Amino acid sequence: MSDRADDFLMLWFAQHVKALPAVLRLAEAVRLATDCRKDAVAAGIPLQEIRDAAGGDLIRKILDALNAAFARADEAPLAPDIDAPAETTPS
């Protein structure tokens, strides 16, 4: 397995994998796998190295990353809890 392919996938996933609803994840994983393969070839990384770095199934690896991204986003609050006094207007 190539460190170059591992590094490529880690960076590529960080740039492209985002939290999505479950209904969209499989189609997005297929689309992202195609884009990832194209980008790897453009970067001079053989597809076999990408396949090996992904554990033999790039689509599954991306789908797992999409699921993890959703789980992280679901756990994180949208905004911190802030105690702010309510404004009142004089009558």
BATORMI-254478 format. One record per atom (N, C-alpha, C, O): atom name; residue number from 1; z negated, x, y. Coordinates in steps of 0.02 Angstrom, whole numbers, plus 50000, padded with zeros to 5 digits. Layout:
<recs>
[rec "CA",NUM,[Z,X,Y]]
...
</recs>
This chain:
<recs>
[rec "N",1,[50000,50043,49941]]
[rec "CA",1,[50000,50000,50000]]
[rec "C",1,[50000,50044,50062]]
[rec "O",1,[49967,50096,50064]]
[rec "N",2,[50036,50024,50111]]
[rec "CA",2,[50046,50063,50172]]
[rec "C",2,[49995,50045,50226]]
[rec "O",2,[49985,49986,50242]]
[rec "N",3,[49963,50096,50254]]
[rec "CA",3,[49919,50084,50311]]
[rec "C",3,[49959,50056,50369]]
[rec "O",3,[49935,50015,50408]]
[rec "N",4,[50020,50079,50375]]
[rec "CA",4,[50064,50056,50428]]
[rec "C",4,[50076,49980,50422]]
[rec "O",4,[50075,49944,50472]]
[rec "N",5,[50088,49956,50361]]
[rec "CA",5,[50098,49885,50350]]
[rec "C",5,[50034,49846,50363]]
[rec "O",5,[50036,49792,50393]]
[rec "N",6,[49977,49872,50341]]
[rec "CA",6,[49913,49839,50354]]
[rec "C",6,[49900,49833,50428]]
[rec "O",6,[49881,49780,50453]]
[rec "N",7,[49911,49888,50464]]
[rec "CA",7,[49901,49887,50537]]
[rec "C",7,[49949,49838,50571]]
[rec "O",7,[49930,49802,50617]]
[rec "N",8,[50011,49838,50548]]
[rec "CA",8,[50061,49793,50576]]
[rec "C",8,[50039,49720,50567]]
[rec "O",8,[50040,49681,50615]]
[rec "N",9,[50019,49702,50506]]
[rec "CA",9,[49999,49633,50493]]
[rec "C",9,[49937,49614,50533]]
[rec "O",9,[49934,49558,50560]]
[rec "N",10,[49889,49658,50538]]
[rec "CA",10,[49829,49642,50576]]
[rec "C",10,[49846,49628,50649]]
[rec "O",10,[49822,49579,50678]]
[rec "N",11,[49886,49670,50679]]
[rec "CA",11,[49906,49660,50749]]
[rec "C",11,[49950,49598,50756]]
[rec "O",11,[49942,49559,50803]]
[rec "N",12,[49997,49590,50710]]
[rec "CA",12,[50043,49533,50714]]
[rec "C",12,[50005,49467,50708]]
[rec "O",12,[50018,49420,50745]]
[rec "N",13,[49959,49463,50661]]
[rec "CA",13,[49919,49403,50652]]
[rec "C",13,[49879,49389,50715]]
[rec "O",13,[49875,49331,50738]]
[rec "N",14,[49849,49440,50745]]
[rec "CA",14,[49809,49431,50805]]
[rec "C",14,[49851,49402,50862]]
[rec "O",14,[49825,49364,50904]]
[rec "N",15,[49914,49420,50864]]
[rec "CA",15,[49958,49397,50918]]
[rec "C",15,[49989,49329,50905]]
[rec "O",15,[50008,49294,50952]]
[rec "N",16,[49996,49309,50841]]
[rec "CA",16,[50034,49249,50825]]
[rec "C",16,[49996,49191,50792]]
[rec "O",16,[50018,49134,50795]]
[rec "N",17,[49940,49206,50761]]
[rec "CA",17,[49903,49154,50725]]
[rec "C",17,[49856,49118,50772]]
[rec "O",17,[49813,49149,50803]]
[rec "N",18,[49864,49053,50777]]
[rec "CA",18,[49823,49011,50821]]
[rec "C",18,[49796,48952,50781]]
[rec "O",18,[49824,48934,50730]]
[rec "N",19,[49742,48923,50805]]
[rec "CA",19,[49713,48864,50772]]
[rec "C",19,[49761,48805,50779]]
[rec "O",19,[49785,48790,50834]]
[rec "N",20,[49773,48771,50723]]
[rec "CA",20,[49816,48712,50722]]
[rec "C",20,[49785,48659,50679]]
[rec "O",20,[49745,48674,50635]]
[rec "N",21,[49803,48595,50691]]
[rec "CA",21,[49780,48542,50646]]
[rec "C",21,[49808,48554,50575]]
[rec "O",21,[49861,48584,50567]]
[rec "N",22,[49773,48530,50526]]
[rec "CA",22,[49791,48541,50455]]
[rec "C",22,[49863,48519,50440]]
[rec "O",22,[49897,48552,50402]]
[rec "N",23,[49884,48464,50469]]
[rec "CA",23,[49950,48437,50453]]
[rec "C",23,[50007,48483,50474]]
[rec "O",23,[50063,48477,50448]]
[rec "N",24,[49995,48529,50520]]
[rec "CA",24,[50047,48574,50545]]
[rec "C",24,[50045,48643,50513]]
[rec "O",24,[50093,48682,50521]]
[rec "N",25,[49992,48660,50478]]
[rec "CA",25,[49982,48729,50457]]
[rec "C",25,[50032,48756,50407]]
[rec "O",25,[50055,48812,50414]]
[rec "N",26,[50051,48717,50356]]
[rec "CA",26,[50098,48743,50306]]
[rec "C",26,[50166,48757,50336]]
[rec "O",26,[50195,48810,50324]]
[rec "N",27,[50192,48712,50375]]
[rec "CA",27,[50257,48723,50407]]
[rec "C",27,[50254,48783,50454]]
[rec "O",27,[50300,48823,50458]]
[rec "N",28,[50198,48789,50490]]
[rec "CA",28,[50190,48846,50536]]
[rec "C",28,[50184,48911,50497]]
[rec "O",28,[50210,48963,50519]]
[rec "N",29,[50151,48910,50439]]
[rec "CA",29,[50145,48971,50398]]
[rec "C",29,[50214,48994,50375]]
[rec "O",29,[50228,49054,50375]]
[rec "N",30,[50256,48948,50355]]
[rec "CA",30,[50324,48965,50334]]
[rec "C",30,[50363,48994,50392]]
[rec "O",30,[50397,49045,50385]]
[rec "N",31,[50359,48962,50450]]
[rec "CA",31,[50395,48986,50510]]
[rec "C",31,[50370,49055,50530]]
[rec "O",31,[50410,49100,50545]]
[rec "N",32,[50304,49064,50530]]
[rec "CA",32,[50275,49128,50550]]
[rec "C",32,[50292,49183,50500]]
[rec "O",32,[50303,49240,50519]]
[rec "N",33,[50296,49167,50436]]
[rec "CA",33,[50314,49217,50385]]
[rec "C",33,[50385,49242,50398]]
[rec "O",33,[50398,49302,50392]]
[rec "N",34,[50430,49198,50415]]
[rec "CA",34,[50499,49218,50431]]
[rec "C",34,[50499,49264,50492]]
[rec "O",34,[50532,49316,50492]]
[rec "N",35,[50463,49244,50544]]
[rec "CA",35,[50459,49286,50605]]
[rec "C",35,[50427,49353,50591]]
[rec "O",35,[50449,49405,50616]]
[rec "N",36,[50375,49353,50550]]
[rec "CA",36,[50340,49415,50534]]
[rec "C",36,[50385,49463,50496]]
[rec "O",36,[50386,49523,50511]]
[rec "N",37,[50423,49437,50449]]
[rec "CA",37,[50469,49479,50411]]
[rec "C",37,[50522,49509,50458]]
[rec "O",37,[50538,49569,50452]]
[rec "N",38,[50549,49469,50503]]
[rec "CA",38,[50598,49494,50551]]
[rec "C",38,[50568,49549,50594]]
[rec "O",38,[50600,49601,50605]]
[rec "N",39,[50508,49538,50619]]
[rec "CA",39,[50475,49587,50662]]
[rec "C",39,[50459,49651,50623]]
[rec "O",39,[50464,49706,50650]]
[rec "N",40,[50440,49644,50560]]
[rec "CA",40,[50425,49703,50520]]
[rec "C",40,[50488,49746,50509]]
[rec "O",40,[50486,49807,50516]]
[rec "N",41,[50543,49713,50493]]
[rec "CA",41,[50606,49749,50484]]
[rec "C",41,[50626,49784,50549]]
[rec "O",41,[50647,49841,50548]]
[rec "N",42,[50618,49749,50605]]
[rec "CA",42,[50635,49779,50670]]
[rec "C",42,[50590,49839,50686]]
[rec "O",42,[50610,49885,50721]]
[rec "N",43,[50529,49838,50659]]
[rec "CA",43,[50482,49893,50670]]
[rec "C",43,[50492,49949,50619]]
[rec "O",43,[50457,50000,50621]]
[rec "N",44,[50539,49939,50572]]
[rec "CA",44,[50553,49990,50523]]
[rec "C",44,[50506,49990,50463]]
[rec "O",44,[50501,50041,50428]]
[rec "N",45,[50473,49935,50451]]
[rec "CA",45,[50427,49929,50395]]
[rec "C",45,[50463,49891,50339]]
[rec "O",45,[50484,49834,50349]]
[rec "N",46,[50469,49921,50280]]
[rec "CA",46,[50503,49887,50224]]
[rec "C",46,[50466,49823,50204]]
[rec "O",46,[50405,49820,50205]]
[rec "N",47,[50504,49773,50186]]
[rec "CA",47,[50474,49709,50167]]
[rec "C",47,[50428,49715,50107]]
[rec "O",47,[50380,49677,50101]]
[rec "N",48,[50443,49761,50061]]
[rec "CA",48,[50398,49770,50004]]
[rec "C",48,[50329,49793,50027]]
[rec "O",48,[50279,49773,49997]]
[rec "N",49,[50325,49834,50078]]
[rec "CA",49,[50260,49856,50104]]
[rec "C",49,[50223,49797,50135]]
[rec "O",49,[50162,49791,50128]]
[rec "N",50,[50260,49753,50170]]
[rec "CA",50,[50229,49693,50199]]
[rec "C",50,[50204,49648,50143]]
[rec "O",50,[50149,49621,50146]]
[rec "N",51,[50245,49639,50091]]
[rec "CA",51,[50226,49597,50034]]
[rec "C",51,[50163,49625,50002]]
[rec "O",51,[50117,49587,49986]]
[rec "N",52,[50160,49691,49991]]
[rec "CA",52,[50102,49722,49961]]
[rec "C",52,[50040,49714,50005]]
[rec "O",52,[49986,49698,49981]]
[rec "N",53,[50048,49724,50070]]
[rec "CA",53,[49992,49718,50116]]
[rec "C",53,[49966,49647,50119]]
[rec "O",53,[49907,49635,50134]]
[rec "N",54,[50010,49599,50106]]
[rec "CA",54,[49990,49528,50108]]
[rec "C",54,[49964,49505,50040]]
[rec "O",54,[49951,49445,50031]]
[rec "N",55,[49957,49549,49993]]
[rec "CA",55,[49933,49530,49927]]
[rec "C",55,[49985,49494,49885]]
[rec "O",55,[49967,49458,49838]]
[rec "N",56,[50048,49503,49901]]
[rec "CA",56,[50102,49473,49862]]
[rec "C",56,[50128,49407,49888]]
[rec "O",56,[50180,49384,49865]]
[rec "N",57,[50095,49376,49935]]
[rec "CA",57,[50116,49310,49959]]
[rec "C",57,[50101,49304,50034]]
[rec "O",57,[50046,49285,50054]]
[rec "N",58,[50151,49321,50074]]
[rec "CA",58,[50142,49321,50147]]
[rec "C",58,[50128,49251,50173]]
[rec "O",58,[50086,49243,50218]]
[rec "N",59,[50161,49201,50147]]
[rec "CA",59,[50149,49133,50171]]
[rec "C",59,[50076,49113,50158]]
[rec "O",59,[50044,49084,50202]]
[rec "N",60,[50050,49127,50098]]
[rec "CA",60,[49981,49111,50082]]
[rec "C",60,[49933,49149,50129]]
[rec "O",60,[49884,49121,50153]]
[rec "N",61,[49948,49213,50142]]
[rec "CA",61,[49906,49254,50186]]
[rec "C",61,[49904,49223,50256]]
[rec "O",61,[49851,49220,50287]]
[rec "N",62,[49961,49202,50281]]
[rec "CA",62,[49965,49171,50347]]
[rec "C",62,[49930,49104,50347]]
[rec "O",62,[49894,49087,50394]]
[rec "N",63,[49940,49065,50295]]
[rec "CA",63,[49906,49000,50290]]
[rec "C",63,[49829,49009,50289]]
[rec "O",63,[49793,48972,50322]]
[rec "N",64,[49806,49058,50253]]
[rec "CA",64,[49734,49073,50253]]
[rec "C",64,[49710,49092,50323]]
[rec "O",64,[49656,49072,50344]]
[rec "N",65,[49750,49131,50358]]
[rec "CA",65,[49733,49152,50427]]
[rec "C",65,[49732,49091,50474]]
[rec "O",65,[49690,49087,50518]]
[rec "N",66,[49780,49046,50465]]
[rec "CA",66,[49782,48985,50506]]
[rec "C",66,[49720,48942,50493]]
[rec "O",66,[49690,48915,50539]]
[rec "N",67,[49701,48936,50429]]
[rec "CA",67,[49641,48898,50412]]
[rec "C",67,[49579,48930,50442]]
[rec "O",67,[49535,48895,50468]]
[rec "N",68,[49574,48996,50439]]
[rec "CA",68,[49517,49031,50467]]
[rec "C",68,[49515,49024,50543]]
[rec "O",68,[49461,49016,50573]]
[rec "N",69,[49573,49026,50575]]
[rec "CA",69,[49575,49018,50648]]
[rec "C",69,[49551,48949,50668]]
[rec "O",69,[49515,48941,50718]]
[rec "N",70,[49570,48898,50629]]
[rec "CA",70,[49547,48831,50644]]
[rec "C",70,[49471,48825,50634]]
[rec "O",70,[49437,48795,50675]]
[rec "N",71,[49446,48855,50581]]
[rec "CA",71,[49374,48853,50567]]
[rec "C",71,[49335,48887,50624]]
[rec "O",71,[49283,48861,50645]]
[rec "N",72,[49359,48944,50647]]
[rec "CA",72,[49325,48978,50702]]
[rec "C",72,[49328,48937,50766]]
[rec "O",72,[49278,48932,50802]]
[rec "N",73,[49385,48907,50780]]
[rec "CA",73,[49392,48866,50841]]
[rec "C",73,[49349,48804,50836]]
[rec "O",73,[49322,48781,50887]]
[rec "N",74,[49342,48777,50777]]
[rec "CA",74,[49302,48716,50766]]
[rec "C",74,[49228,48731,50776]]
[rec "O",74,[49190,48688,50798]]
[rec "N",75,[49207,48791,50759]]
[rec "CA",75,[49137,48811,50765]]
[rec "C",75,[49118,48829,50836]]
[rec "O",75,[49060,48821,50856]]
[rec "N",76,[49165,48853,50874]]
[rec "CA",76,[49151,48876,50942]]
[rec "C",76,[49151,48817,50991]]
[rec "O",76,[49197,48776,50989]]
[rec "N",77,[49101,48813,51033]]
[rec "CA",77,[49100,48759,51082]]
[rec "C",77,[49155,48770,51134]]
[rec "O",77,[49175,48827,51148]]
[rec "N",78,[49180,48716,51162]]
[rec "CA",78,[49232,48722,51213]]
[rec "C",78,[49205,48752,51277]]
[rec "O",78,[49240,48790,51311]]
[rec "N",79,[49143,48736,51293]]
[rec "CA",79,[49111,48764,51352]]
[rec "C",79,[49037,48771,51338]]
[rec "O",79,[49009,48733,51298]]
[rec "N",80,[49006,48819,51369]]
[rec "CA",80,[48934,48827,51357]]
[rec "C",80,[48895,48768,51387]]
[rec "O",80,[48917,48736,51435]]
[rec "N",81,[48838,48754,51357]]
[rec "CA",81,[48795,48702,51384]]
[rec "C",81,[48764,48728,51448]]
[rec "O",81,[48733,48782,51449]]
[rec "N",82,[48772,48691,51501]]
[rec "CA",82,[48745,48711,51566]]
[rec "C",82,[48702,48654,51593]]
[rec "O",82,[48723,48596,51595]]
[rec "N",83,[48642,48672,51612]]
[rec "CA",83,[48598,48623,51644]]
[rec "C",83,[48615,48622,51718]]
[rec "O",83,[48601,48670,51754]]
[rec "N",84,[48645,48570,51740]]
[rec "CA",84,[48663,48564,51810]]
[rec "C",84,[48636,48497,51836]]
[rec "O",84,[48646,48445,51805]]
[rec "N",85,[48603,48500,51892]]
[rec "CA",85,[48577,48438,51919]]
[rec "C",85,[48635,48393,51943]]
[rec "O",85,[48685,48418,51967]]
[rec "N",86,[48626,48329,51934]]
[rec "CA",86,[48677,48283,51957]]
[rec "C",86,[48672,48276,52033]]
[rec "O",86,[48618,48273,52061]]
[rec "N",87,[48730,48274,52064]]
[rec "CA",87,[48731,48266,52136]]
[rec "C",87,[48720,48192,52153]]
[rec "O",87,[48745,48147,52120]]
[rec "N",88,[48682,48183,52205]]
[rec "CA",88,[48671,48114,52229]]
[rec "C",88,[48695,48111,52300]]
[rec "O",88,[48691,48159,52338]]
[rec "N",89,[48718,48054,52318]]
[rec "CA",89,[48741,48045,52386]]
[rec "C",89,[48691,47998,52421]]
[rec "O",89,[48668,47950,52392]]
[rec "N",90,[48676,48013,52484]]
[rec "CA",90,[48629,47970,52519]]
[rec "C",90,[48660,47902,52532]]
[rec "O",90,[48720,47897,52545]]
[rec "N",91,[48620,47851,52528]]
[rec "CA",91,[48645,47782,52538]]
[rec "C",91,[48637,47761,52610]]
[rec "O",91,[48655,47705,52628]]
</recs>
